[in-house]
Amino acid sequence: MGTLGCAPVYDRFFQDGVATCKVTTREYSLDSVLRLVDFYEEHNDRLEAARRGMQREDLTYPQMKLLDMGFWQIGFETSLVV
């Protein structure tokens, strides 16, 4: 599901990213995914602008894929701070 962008992967760096930003829990659950939906809706303007910037021809990243990549990056960068 993560590959298709239907749901985030919930790997180590994604989990660290959502925990750092206090967006949702680290576990894959309906409640966690719904919190991500709420987060996306709260920041819709900025996230949709970012998503449009990643568009290639007729292909646009799914909304959950955008969140997956963004929180993964935050988690990864957090792991580099020692």
Sequence and secondary structure as in RCSB ss.txt:
>XXXX:A:sequence
MGTLGCAPVYDRFFQDGVATCKVTTREYSLDSVLRLVDFYEEHNDRLEAARRGMQREDLTYPQMKLLDMGFWQIG
FETSLVV
>XXXX:A:secstr
 TTTTSS    HHHHHHHHHHT S SS SHHHHHHHHHHHHHTHHHHHHHHHHT BTTB   HHHHHHHHHHHHH
HHHHH  
